[in-house]
């Protein structure tokens, strides 16, 4: 099963600019606004009865930027996307994302900046045997 999602708006990294407060560092207002909008969009796109993916998963994200100004780094975008997918309940733990191959900054689209995201559960992937949480879960499931 392939789950496809689109998050409208300029893709943002969590570390684009941090703000120091008396409680420590927090993400910028721009990132917090992006995350809030992304969570809303993802929640409305989840299929009815969807349960968070609780096995190894492949995530592919294609990012379209509004311009070349403030060009982000790909790894920051992928990390932010994985964190948002976890917060949205699409993956149970972003640590279960075992493969991000083919993720890229795909282009500039000033009319429709966005992130196109595909998530594919991989229940037979070897990470399920290696990852401590997934291994423990598999052992519990096997004993049922």
Phi and psi restraints in degrees (value plus and minus 20) as a CYANA .aco file:
   2 UNK   PHI    -130.9   -90.9
   2 UNK   PSI     105.1   145.1
   3 UNK   PHI    -122.5   -82.5
   3 UNK   PSI     107.2   147.2
   4 UNK   PHI    -136.1   -96.1
   4 UNK   PSI     117.2   157.2
   5 UNK   PHI    -158.6  -118.6
   5 UNK   PSI     130.1   170.1
   6 UNK   PHI    -147.5  -107.5
   6 UNK   PSI     109.0   149.0
   7 UNK   PHI    -131.6   -91.6
   7 UNK   PSI      91.9   131.9
   8 UNK   PHI     -94.6   -54.6
   8 UNK   PSI     128.0   168.0
   9 UNK   PHI      91.6   131.6
   9 UNK   PSI     142.9   182.9
  10 UNK   PHI     -83.7   -43.7
  10 UNK   PSI      98.6   138.6
  11 UNK   PHI     -79.2   -39.2
  11 UNK   PSI     117.9   157.9
  12 UNK   PHI    -147.7  -107.7
  12 UNK   PSI     130.2   170.2
  13 UNK   PHI    -116.8   -76.8
  13 UNK   PSI     137.8   177.8
  14 UNK   PHI     -90.8   -50.8
  14 UNK   PSI     -46.4    -6.4
  15 UNK   PHI    -123.1   -83.1
  15 UNK   PSI       2.4    42.4
  16 UNK   PHI     -83.7   -43.7
  16 UNK   PSI     -56.7   -16.7
  17 UNK   PHI    -186.7  -146.7
  17 UNK   PSI     104.9   144.9
  18 UNK   PHI    -116.9   -76.9
  18 UNK   PSI     129.1   169.1
  19 UNK   PHI    -132.8   -92.8
  19 UNK   PSI     111.7   151.7
  20 UNK   PHI    -110.3   -70.3
  20 UNK   PSI     108.8   148.8
  21 UNK   PHI    -143.7  -103.7
  21 UNK   PSI     155.9   195.9
  22 UNK   PHI     -88.4   -48.4
  22 UNK   PSI     -34.3     5.7
  23 UNK   PHI    -115.1   -75.1
  23 UNK   PSI     -24.1    15.9
  24 UNK   PHI     104.1   144.1
  24 UNK   PSI    -184.4  -144.4
  25 UNK   PHI    -105.7   -65.7
  25 UNK   PSI     120.0   160.0
  26 UNK   PHI    -149.9  -109.9
  26 UNK   PSI     139.0   179.0
  27 UNK   PHI     -86.6   -46.6
  27 UNK   PSI     139.5   179.5
  28 UNK   PHI     -85.4   -45.4
  28 UNK   PSI     140.5   180.5
  29 UNK   PHI     -80.9   -40.9
  29 UNK   PSI     -58.2   -18.2
  30 UNK   PHI     -80.2   -40.2
  30 UNK   PSI     -63.6   -23.6
  31 UNK   PHI     -87.4   -47.4
  31 UNK   PSI     -64.4   -24.4
  32 UNK   PHI     -80.3   -40.3
  32 UNK   PSI     -59.2   -19.2
  33 UNK   PHI     -86.0   -46.0
  33 UNK   PSI     -61.3   -21.3
  34 UNK   PHI     -83.5   -43.5
  34 UNK   PSI     -65.4   -25.4
  35 UNK   PHI     -81.0   -41.0
  35 UNK   PSI     -64.4   -24.4
  36 UNK   PHI     -81.1   -41.1
  36 UNK   PSI     -65.8   -25.8
  37 UNK   PHI     -85.1   -45.1
  37 UNK   PSI     -61.3   -21.3
  38 UNK   PHI     -83.6   -43.6
  38 UNK   PSI     -63.3   -23.3
  39 UNK   PHI     -80.7   -40.7
  39 UNK   PSI     -64.0   -24.0
  40 UNK   PHI     -81.0   -41.0
  40 UNK   PSI     -66.8   -26.8
  41 UNK   PHI     -83.3   -43.3
  41 UNK   PSI     -63.1   -23.1
  42 UNK   PHI     -85.5   -45.5
  42 UNK   PSI     -59.6   -19.6
  43 UNK   PHI     -83.1   -43.1
  43 UNK   PSI     -55.3   -15.3
  44 UNK   PHI     -98.7   -58.7
  44 UNK   PSI     -38.1     1.9
  45 UNK   PHI    -115.4   -75.4
  45 UNK   PSI     -32.1     7.9
  46 UNK   PHI     -85.3   -45.3
  46 UNK   PSI     117.1   157.1
  47 UNK   PHI     -82.7   -42.7
  47 UNK   PSI     131.7   171.7
  48 UNK   PHI     -79.0   -39.0
  48 UNK   PSI     113.6   153.6
  49 UNK   PHI      56.6    96.6
  49 UNK   PSI      -8.2    31.8
  50 UNK   PHI     -83.2   -43.2
  50 UNK   PSI     114.6   154.6
  51 UNK   PHI    -133.0   -93.0
  51 UNK   PSI     122.1   162.1
  52 UNK   PHI     -74.4   -34.4
  52 UNK   PSI     120.3   160.3
  53 UNK   PHI     -88.6   -48.6
  53 UNK   PSI     102.5   142.5
  54 UNK   PHI    -138.1   -98.1
  54 UNK   PSI      15.7    55.7
  55 UNK   PHI    -164.6  -124.6
  55 UNK   PSI     157.8   197.8
  56 UNK   PHI     -76.2   -36.2
  56 UNK   PSI     125.0   165.0
  57 UNK   PHI    -161.2  -121.2
  57 UNK   PSI     134.0   174.0
  58 UNK   PHI    -126.0   -86.0
  58 UNK   PSI     112.7   152.7
  59 UNK   PHI    -141.3  -101.3
  59 UNK   PSI     110.1   150.1
  60 UNK   PHI    -142.6  -102.6
  60 UNK   PSI     106.9   146.9
  61 UNK   PHI    -147.0  -107.0
  61 UNK   PSI     111.1   151.1
  62 UNK   PHI    -134.7   -94.7
  62 UNK   PSI     100.8   140.8
  63 UNK   PHI    -125.7   -85.7
  63 UNK   PSI     114.4   154.4
  64 UNK   PHI    -138.3   -98.3
  64 UNK   PSI      97.0   137.0
  65 UNK   PHI    -111.7   -71.7
  65 UNK   PSI     132.7   172.7
  66 UNK   PHI     -94.2   -54.2
  66 UNK   PSI     -44.5    -4.5
  67 UNK   PHI    -184.2  -144.2
  67 UNK   PSI    -198.6  -158.6
  68 UNK   PHI    -106.1   -66.1
  68 UNK   PSI     -27.2    12.8
  69 UNK   PHI     -90.9   -50.9
  69 UNK   PSI     115.0   155.0
  70 UNK   PHI      44.3    84.3
  70 UNK   PSI      20.2    60.2
  71 UNK   PHI     -78.2   -38.2
  71 UNK   PSI     105.3   145.3
  72 UNK   PHI    -105.5   -65.5
  72 UNK   PSI     150.2   190.2
  73 UNK   PHI    -115.3   -75.3
  73 UNK   PSI     121.3   161.3
  74 UNK   PHI     -78.6   -38.6
  74 UNK   PSI     -61.6   -21.6
  75 UNK   PHI     -84.5   -44.5
  75 UNK   PSI     -56.3   -16.3
  76 UNK   PHI     -84.8   -44.8
  76 UNK   PSI     -59.7   -19.7
  77 UNK   PHI     -84.8   -44.8
  77 UNK   PSI     -65.0   -25.0
  78 UNK   PHI     -82.4   -42.4
  78 UNK   PSI     -63.0   -23.0
  79 UNK   PHI     -82.6   -42.6
  79 UNK   PSI     -64.6   -24.6
  80 UNK   PHI     -83.5   -43.5
  80 UNK   PSI     -61.7   -21.7
  81 UNK   PHI     -82.8   -42.8
  81 UNK   PSI     -64.0   -24.0
  82 UNK   PHI     -81.5   -41.5
  82 UNK   PSI     -63.1   -23.1
  83 UNK   PHI     -82.5   -42.5
  83 UNK   PSI     -61.4   -21.4
  84 UNK   PHI     -87.7   -47.7
  84 UNK   PSI     -59.3   -19.3
  85 UNK   PHI     -81.2   -41.2
  85 UNK   PSI     -57.3   -17.3
  86 UNK   PHI     -87.6   -47.6
  86 UNK   PSI     -66.9   -26.9
  87 UNK   PHI     -81.0   -41.0
  87 UNK   PSI     -52.6   -12.6
  88 UNK   PHI    -100.3   -60.3
  88 UNK   PSI     -25.6    14.4
  89 UNK   PHI      58.0    98.0
  89 UNK   PSI       3.1    43.1
  90 UNK   PHI    -106.9   -66.9
  90 UNK   PSI     -61.8   -21.8
  91 UNK   PHI    -136.6   -96.6
  91 UNK   PSI     121.1   161.1
  92 UNK   PHI     -85.9   -45.9
  92 UNK   PSI     -55.3   -15.3
  93 UNK   PHI    -168.6  -128.6
  93 UNK   PSI     107.5   147.5
  94 UNK   PHI     -85.5   -45.5
  94 UNK   PSI     -34.9     5.1
  95 UNK   PHI     -88.4   -48.4
  95 UNK   PSI     -34.3     5.7
  96 UNK   PHI     -99.8   -59.8
  96 UNK   PSI     -31.1     8.9
  97 UNK   PHI     -94.5   -54.5
  97 UNK   PSI      89.9   129.9
  98 UNK   PHI    -119.5   -79.5
  98 UNK   PSI     -34.9     5.1
  99 UNK   PHI    -167.6  -127.6
  99 UNK   PSI     107.0   147.0
 100 UNK   PHI    -144.1  -104.1
 100 UNK   PSI       3.2    43.2
 101 UNK   PHI     -77.1   -37.1
 101 UNK   PSI     126.8   166.8
 102 UNK   PHI      52.1    92.1
 102 UNK   PSI     -14.1    25.9
 103 UNK   PHI     -93.4   -53.4
 103 UNK   PSI     119.9   159.9
 104 UNK   PHI    -182.8  -142.8
 104 UNK   PSI     142.6   182.6
 105 UNK   PHI    -106.3   -66.3
 105 UNK   PSI      85.2   125.2
 106 UNK   PHI    -102.9   -62.9
 106 UNK   PSI     -40.6    -0.6
 107 UNK   PHI     147.0   187.0
 107 UNK   PSI    -193.3  -153.3
 108 UNK   PHI    -132.6   -92.6
 108 UNK   PSI     106.6   146.6
 109 UNK   PHI    -156.4  -116.4
 109 UNK   PSI      74.4   114.4
 110 UNK   PHI     -87.0   -47.0
 110 UNK   PSI     -40.9    -0.9
 111 UNK   PHI    -103.9   -63.9
 111 UNK   PSI     -58.2   -18.2
 112 UNK   PHI    -159.9  -119.9
 112 UNK   PSI      53.7    93.7
 113 UNK   PHI     -87.3   -47.3
 113 UNK   PSI     122.5   162.5
 114 UNK   PHI    -190.0  -150.0
 114 UNK   PSI     151.2   191.2
 115 UNK   PHI    -143.3  -103.3
 115 UNK   PSI     104.4   144.4
 116 UNK   PHI    -121.9   -81.9
 116 UNK   PSI      99.3   139.3
 117 UNK   PHI    -141.2  -101.2
 117 UNK   PSI     114.0   154.0
 118 UNK   PHI    -140.8  -100.8
 118 UNK   PSI     116.1   156.1
 119 UNK   PHI    -148.2  -108.2
 119 UNK   PSI     107.2   147.2
 120 UNK   PHI    -144.0  -104.0
 120 UNK   PSI      96.3   136.3
 121 UNK   PHI     -84.5   -44.5
 121 UNK   PSI     120.7   160.7
 122 UNK   PHI    -147.0  -107.0
 122 UNK   PSI      52.5    92.5
 123 UNK   PHI     -82.8   -42.8
 123 UNK   PSI     -40.6    -0.6
 124 UNK   PHI    -119.8   -79.8
 124 UNK   PSI     -13.4    26.6
 125 UNK   PHI     -90.3   -50.3
 125 UNK   PSI     127.9   167.9
 126 UNK   PHI     -83.9   -43.9
 126 UNK   PSI     -41.1    -1.1
 127 UNK   PHI     -79.6   -39.6
 127 UNK   PSI     -50.0   -10.0
 128 UNK   PHI     -81.1   -41.1
 128 UNK   PSI     -47.4    -7.4
 129 UNK   PHI    -106.9   -66.9
 129 UNK   PSI     -45.9    -5.9
 130 UNK   PHI    -111.3   -71.3
 130 UNK   PSI     -60.6   -20.6
 131 UNK   PHI     -87.1   -47.1
 131 UNK   PSI     105.1   145.1
 132 UNK   PHI     -75.6   -35.6
 132 UNK   PSI     -64.2   -24.2
 133 UNK   PHI     -87.8   -47.8
 133 UNK   PSI     -62.3   -22.3
 134 UNK   PHI     -89.2   -49.2
 134 UNK   PSI     -57.3   -17.3
 135 UNK   PHI     -83.7   -43.7
 135 UNK   PSI     -64.4   -24.4
 136 UNK   PHI     -82.8   -42.8
 136 UNK   PSI     -62.8   -22.8
 137 UNK   PHI     -83.6   -43.6
 137 UNK   PSI     -61.9   -21.9
 138 UNK   PHI     -83.0   -43.0
 138 UNK   PSI     -60.1   -20.1
 139 UNK   PHI     -84.5   -44.5
 139 UNK   PSI     -59.1   -19.1
 140 UNK   PHI     -84.6   -44.6
 140 UNK   PSI     -66.0   -26.0
 141 UNK   PHI     -83.2   -43.2
 141 UNK   PSI     -58.1   -18.1
 142 UNK   PHI     -87.9   -47.9
 142 UNK   PSI     -48.1    -8.1
 143 UNK   PHI    -104.3   -64.3
 143 UNK   PSI     -25.0    15.0
